[in-house]
């Protein structure tokens, strides 16, 4: 049985150094002109520096180009992809077919990872993009464990699954959502409106706070809870999931470091000492994460054990 990759989202080049020590296998980086909901902003110069550091450690670097592209960004996208080819990153994360077309026209050799955020829900989709060059498919966060396993059993590309962190509930290309709720003066109100990276939609009726931020790609609203599967990994291991992603967007470096160490320990314990050894330590690992979890963001298992309700 192959040990899965532990994929994380660093906030800076310096942060990558501590995450390498924490046991991360691969990193998602990029800049908001081309990538969505990144934990940190990496210019091309920083991408090159990060790639050198990561490759020297025998790890992999993936660059997010998963934005929804309009015509006015296509020329910049081609130039960006050329630079990533020169740098030698290990994969491009895409959702828009424009990236596939550009990669073909430029005769690039960088592998593609398909990440459409919410619509990767069956193996036919995964296989469709595999036949068009995608080496990996990142599944929607709204899938149950049974659906994830069924897709893995039938999919041709590698399968990536999120196992920790915030999940995006909504994206609009507009940056006016906060103003809309203020104008309507309804149940939800905006906290920290002046800080675009630190706002919350406050639902008083349900006593929830939904993280929200605005950037070049519009408005993004996240779930009120953090997904945490540190004590529920056995079936994902047995299914042979290729990559387990911890999305650290809107979390601190210290939090990301600690959580990465916990998942590194969980993965290594299972694959080096067996399922019983993992079962013995998983509750302890969960407690470590619970101690550092922000009070306003409870932990849950996302949709992995429940049906999606709209």
C-alpha positions as CSV (number, residue, x, y, z in Angstrom):
1,X,0.0,0.0,0.0
2,X,1.4,3.4,-1.1
3,X,1.8,6.1,1.5
4,X,-0.3,9.2,0.5
5,X,1.2,12.6,-0.2
6,X,0.7,15.2,2.5
7,X,-0.1,18.4,0.7
8,X,-0.1,21.8,2.5
9,X,-0.5,25.5,1.7
10,X,2.3,27.7,3.0
11,X,2.0,31.5,3.6
12,X,5.5,32.5,2.6
13,X,8.9,31.2,1.4
14,X,10.2,31.3,5.0
15,X,7.1,29.4,6.1
16,X,8.0,26.6,3.6
17,X,11.1,25.9,5.6
18,X,9.2,25.1,8.8
19,X,6.7,23.1,6.9
20,X,9.4,20.9,5.4
21,X,10.6,20.3,8.9
22,X,7.0,19.5,9.9
23,X,6.9,16.7,7.3
24,X,4.9,18.1,4.4
25,X,5.5,16.3,1.1
26,X,4.1,18.9,-1.4
27,X,3.1,22.6,-1.4
28,X,0.5,24.7,-3.2
29,X,1.6,28.2,-4.0
30,X,0.8,31.0,-6.5
31,X,-0.6,34.5,-6.8
32,X,-4.2,35.7,-6.8
33,X,-4.0,37.0,-10.4
34,X,-4.1,33.3,-11.5
35,X,-5.0,31.2,-8.4
36,X,-7.9,31.1,-6.0
37,X,-8.0,31.2,-2.2
38,X,-4.3,30.9,-1.6
39,X,-2.9,30.8,1.9
40,X,-0.1,33.2,0.8
41,X,0.8,35.5,-2.1
42,X,3.9,34.3,-4.1
43,X,5.3,36.5,-6.9
44,X,7.2,34.7,-9.7
45,X,10.5,35.5,-8.0
46,X,9.2,33.9,-4.8
47,X,7.8,30.9,-6.8
48,X,11.3,30.4,-8.2
49,X,12.9,30.7,-4.7
50,X,10.3,28.4,-3.2
51,X,10.7,25.8,-6.0
52,X,14.5,25.7,-5.4
53,X,14.1,25.2,-1.7
54,X,11.4,22.6,-2.0
55,X,13.2,20.6,-4.7
56,X,16.4,20.7,-2.6
57,X,14.4,18.9,0.1
58,X,13.1,16.3,-2.3
59,X,9.6,17.7,-2.1
60,X,7.1,18.9,-4.8
61,X,5.7,22.3,-5.6
62,X,2.4,22.9,-7.3
63,X,1.3,26.3,-8.6
64,X,-2.4,27.2,-8.6
65,X,-3.7,28.6,-11.9
66,X,-7.3,27.7,-11.0
67,X,-8.9,31.1,-11.4
68,X,-11.9,31.7,-13.7
69,X,-10.3,33.5,-16.5
70,X,-11.7,36.3,-18.6
71,X,-10.3,37.4,-21.9
72,X,-8.3,40.2,-20.5
73,X,-6.1,37.8,-18.5
74,X,-5.3,35.2,-21.2
75,X,-2.1,36.9,-22.5
76,X,-0.8,37.3,-19.0
77,X,-1.7,33.7,-18.3
78,X,0.5,32.5,-21.2
79,X,3.5,34.5,-20.1
80,X,3.0,33.2,-16.5
81,X,2.9,29.6,-17.7
82,X,6.1,30.1,-19.7
83,X,7.8,31.3,-16.6
84,X,6.5,28.3,-14.6
85,X,7.9,26.0,-17.3
86,X,11.3,27.7,-17.0
87,X,11.2,27.4,-13.2
88,X,10.3,23.7,-13.4
89,X,7.4,23.4,-11.0
90,X,5.9,19.9,-10.5
91,X,2.3,20.6,-11.5
92,X,-0.2,23.2,-12.5
93,X,-3.6,23.2,-10.6
94,X,-6.4,24.2,-13.0
95,X,-10.1,24.4,-13.3
96,X,-10.6,26.4,-16.4
97,X,-10.0,24.6,-19.8
98,X,-8.2,27.7,-20.9
99,X,-5.2,26.4,-19.0
100,X,-5.3,23.1,-20.9
101,X,-5.5,24.9,-24.2
102,X,-2.6,27.2,-23.4
103,X,-0.4,24.3,-22.1
104,X,-1.0,22.4,-25.4
105,X,-0.3,25.5,-27.6
106,X,2.9,26.2,-25.7
107,X,3.9,22.6,-25.8
108,X,4.5,22.5,-22.1
109,X,5.5,19.4,-20.2
110,X,4.3,20.4,-16.7
111,X,1.7,17.9,-15.3
112,X,-1.9,19.1,-14.8
113,X,-4.0,18.7,-11.6
114,X,-7.7,19.3,-12.2
115,X,-9.4,21.2,-9.4
116,X,-12.8,22.7,-10.2
117,X,-13.6,23.2,-6.5
118,X,-17.2,22.0,-6.3
119,X,-18.0,20.0,-9.5
120,X,-15.6,17.1,-9.3
121,X,-18.2,14.7,-8.2
122,X,-17.9,11.5,-10.3
123,X,-15.3,9.3,-12.0
124,X,-16.5,10.1,-15.5
125,X,-15.4,13.7,-15.0
126,X,-12.1,12.6,-13.6
127,X,-11.5,10.3,-16.5
128,X,-12.6,12.9,-19.1
129,X,-9.9,15.3,-17.8
130,X,-7.3,12.5,-17.5
131,X,-7.8,11.8,-21.3
132,X,-7.1,15.5,-21.8
133,X,-3.8,15.6,-19.8
134,X,-4.8,15.8,-16.2
135,X,-2.6,13.6,-14.0
136,X,-4.7,14.2,-10.9
137,X,-8.3,15.2,-9.9
138,X,-9.1,17.0,-6.7
139,X,-12.5,15.9,-5.5
140,X,-15.3,18.2,-4.3
141,X,-15.4,18.7,-0.6
142,X,-19.2,17.9,-0.5
143,X,-18.7,14.2,-1.2
144,X,-19.3,11.5,1.3
145,X,-16.7,8.9,2.1
146,X,-18.5,6.2,0.1
147,X,-18.6,8.5,-3.0
148,X,-14.8,9.3,-2.6
149,X,-14.0,5.6,-2.4
150,X,-16.2,4.7,-5.4
151,X,-14.5,7.4,-7.5
152,X,-11.1,6.2,-6.5
153,X,-12.0,2.7,-7.5
154,X,-13.0,3.8,-11.0
155,X,-10.8,6.8,-11.7
156,X,-7.8,6.8,-14.0
157,X,-6.0,9.8,-12.6
158,X,-4.6,10.2,-9.1
159,X,-7.2,11.3,-6.5
160,X,-6.7,14.2,-4.1
161,X,-9.0,14.8,-1.1
162,X,-9.1,17.6,1.5
163,X,-8.7,16.3,5.0
164,X,-8.4,19.5,7.1
165,X,-9.2,23.2,7.0
166,X,-11.8,25.6,5.7
167,X,-14.0,24.8,2.8
168,X,-15.3,27.4,0.3
169,X,-19.1,27.6,0.2
170,X,-19.5,30.4,-2.3
171,X,-17.6,32.5,-4.8
172,X,-18.8,35.5,-6.7
173,X,-16.7,37.3,-9.3
174,X,-18.1,40.5,-7.8
175,X,-16.7,42.1,-4.6
176,X,-20.0,43.6,-3.5
177,X,-21.5,40.8,-1.4
178,X,-20.7,42.5,1.9
179,X,-22.2,45.8,0.8
180,X,-25.4,43.8,-0.2
181,X,-25.9,42.4,3.3
182,X,-25.2,45.8,4.8
183,X,-27.8,47.4,2.5
184,X,-30.4,44.8,3.2
185,X,-29.9,45.1,7.0
186,X,-30.8,41.5,7.4
187,X,-29.8,38.7,9.9
188,X,-26.2,38.6,8.6
189,X,-24.0,41.5,9.3
190,X,-20.3,42.2,8.4
191,X,-17.6,42.3,11.1
192,X,-14.2,43.9,10.3
193,X,-15.6,45.3,7.0
194,X,-12.4,47.4,6.4
195,X,-10.1,44.4,6.5
196,X,-10.8,42.4,3.4
197,X,-8.8,39.4,4.6
198,X,-10.4,39.3,8.1
199,X,-14.2,39.6,7.7
200,X,-17.0,37.5,9.0
201,X,-20.7,37.1,7.9
202,X,-22.4,36.9,11.3
203,X,-25.5,34.7,11.3
204,X,-27.1,35.5,14.7
205,X,-30.0,33.0,14.3
206,X,-27.7,30.1,13.8
207,X,-24.8,31.5,15.9
208,X,-22.4,31.0,13.1
209,X,-19.6,33.2,11.7
210,X,-18.7,32.6,8.1
211,X,-15.2,33.8,7.1
212,X,-15.4,36.0,4.0
213,X,-12.8,37.8,2.0
214,X,-12.5,39.7,-1.2
215,X,-9.6,39.8,-3.7
216,X,-9.0,40.2,-7.4
217,X,-11.2,37.1,-8.1
218,X,-14.2,38.5,-6.2
219,X,-15.9,37.4,-3.0
220,X,-15.2,34.1,-1.2
221,X,-17.3,32.7,1.7
222,X,-16.1,29.8,3.8
223,X,-17.8,27.3,6.1
224,X,-18.2,28.2,9.8
225,X,-16.4,25.0,10.9
226,X,-13.0,23.5,10.0
227,X,-12.9,20.0,8.5
228,X,-10.8,17.6,10.5
229,X,-10.3,14.0,9.6
230,X,-7.2,13.3,11.8
231,X,-9.0,10.4,13.6
232,X,-10.9,9.2,10.5
233,X,-8.1,8.4,8.0
234,X,-8.2,4.6,8.0
235,X,-10.6,4.2,5.1
236,X,-8.9,6.8,3.0
237,X,-5.6,5.0,3.5
238,X,-7.2,1.7,2.6
239,X,-8.8,3.2,-0.5
240,X,-5.4,4.3,-1.8
241,X,-6.1,8.0,-2.0
242,X,-3.0,9.6,-3.5
243,X,-2.9,13.0,-1.9
244,X,-4.3,14.3,1.4
245,X,-4.6,18.1,1.4
246,X,-4.6,20.4,4.4
247,X,-5.8,23.8,3.3
248,X,-4.4,26.5,5.7
249,X,-6.1,29.5,4.1
250,X,-6.9,32.2,6.8
251,X,-5.0,30.3,9.5
252,X,-1.7,31.3,11.2
253,X,1.7,29.8,10.4
254,X,1.9,28.3,13.9
255,X,-1.5,26.6,13.4
256,X,-0.5,25.2,10.0
257,X,2.8,23.9,11.3
258,X,1.2,22.1,14.3
259,X,-1.6,20.5,12.2
260,X,0.9,19.4,9.5
261,X,3.0,17.7,12.2
262,X,-0.1,15.9,13.5
263,X,-1.0,14.5,10.1
264,X,2.6,13.6,9.4
265,X,2.6,11.5,12.5
266,X,-0.8,9.9,11.7
267,X,0.3,8.9,8.2
268,X,3.7,7.6,9.3
269,X,2.2,5.7,12.2
270,X,-0.3,3.8,10.0
271,X,2.1,3.0,7.2
272,X,5.1,2.1,9.3
273,X,3.5,0.5,12.3
274,X,0.0,-0.5,11.2
275,X,-3.6,0.4,11.8
276,X,-3.5,-0.6,15.5
277,X,-0.7,1.9,16.1
278,X,-2.6,4.6,14.4
279,X,-5.8,3.8,16.3
280,X,-3.8,4.2,19.6
281,X,-2.6,7.7,18.9
282,X,-5.4,9.3,16.8
283,X,-7.4,10.6,19.8
284,X,-4.2,12.2,21.2
285,X,-3.6,13.9,17.8
286,X,-7.1,15.2,17.7
287,X,-6.7,16.7,21.2
288,X,-3.6,18.5,20.1
289,X,-5.5,20.1,17.2
290,X,-8.5,20.9,19.4
291,X,-6.2,22.8,21.9
292,X,-5.1,25.2,19.2
293,X,-8.3,25.5,17.3
294,X,-9.8,29.0,17.1
295,X,-12.8,29.2,19.4
296,X,-15.1,30.6,16.7
297,X,-14.2,27.7,14.3
298,X,-15.4,24.3,15.7
299,X,-14.0,21.1,14.1
300,X,-16.2,18.7,12.2
301,X,-15.8,16.0,9.5
302,X,-17.3,18.1,6.7
303,X,-19.6,16.1,4.4
304,X,-17.5,12.9,4.7
305,X,-20.1,11.2,6.9
306,X,-23.3,13.2,6.0
307,X,-25.4,13.9,3.0
308,X,-25.1,17.2,1.3
309,X,-28.2,19.4,1.8
310,X,-28.8,22.5,-0.2
